[in-house]
């Protein structure tokens, strides 16, 4: 995907969506809209009771899905349907360690591979505790992804660069997810240091809510941008999701 977009002079637009919010069928329809409107890949969340990296918008989405009775099996079914309809679309998961590791990481990754997942980011899993997950990811053929925050020291960036595959998730700020009016003062040095370390292409997330944020992410050296809370909020309120994604995708065209 990154190679194809680069030849066209484009960055990647990757929307995040909470599976099962407000119902499995509604979230499947929303995912289809994202793809039709121009999303280059999808990052999908499983509803979880304690999403510590997420702000109020995504927390509320997880609560709605759980309140509607959504379980992991429903999420796997949605992913499998998306894969069946979009064979070449990159699909990543952003989940929490309790979901992936509570029973058996190998089983979680096996199920993810069966559904058609390409990458998994476990938001609250430190790199120095990731060996079991890395083994499960390798055995299942799924790319592990780790987060590079703006305050990361050289050692942490080295581990993130060495362990991540597929892409690197770079956060634009410390703290939790949420739509910003102005993109935080992301240090371009984090992106340049990751490049020097040979990290996979960086996607900038946290606070990406306007086309100007996408343009700024590319200016800073990111290969693309992840937009989450702004998408989830539009799903919740029934606002124009298609038009929003089209405008965000247009901003990736340099």
Secondary structure as GFF3:
##gff-version 3
##sequence-region A 1 254
A	DSSP	alpha_helix	2	7	.	.	.	ID=ss1
A	DSSP	beta_strand	12	18	.	.	.	ID=ss2
A	DSSP	alpha_helix	24	37	.	.	.	ID=ss3
A	DSSP	beta_strand	41	45	.	.	.	ID=ss4
A	DSSP	alpha_helix	56	67	.	.	.	ID=ss5
A	DSSP	alpha_helix	72	85	.	.	.	ID=ss6
A	DSSP	beta_strand	90	95	.	.	.	ID=ss7
A	DSSP	alpha_helix	97	101	.	.	.	ID=ss8
A	DSSP	alpha_helix	105	115	.	.	.	ID=ss9
A	DSSP	beta_strand	119	122	.	.	.	ID=ss10
A	DSSP	three_ten_helix	127	129	.	.	.	ID=ss11
A	DSSP	alpha_helix	131	140	.	.	.	ID=ss12
A	DSSP	beta_strand	143	145	.	.	.	ID=ss13
A	DSSP	beta_strand	147	148	.	.	.	ID=ss14
A	DSSP	alpha_helix	154	163	.	.	.	ID=ss15
A	DSSP	beta_strand	168	171	.	.	.	ID=ss16
A	DSSP	alpha_helix	188	196	.	.	.	ID=ss17
A	DSSP	beta_strand	202	205	.	.	.	ID=ss18
A	DSSP	alpha_helix	211	220	.	.	.	ID=ss19
A	DSSP	beta_strand	224	227	.	.	.	ID=ss20
A	DSSP	alpha_helix	229	237	.	.	.	ID=ss21
A	DSSP	alpha_helix	241	250	.	.	.	ID=ss22
###
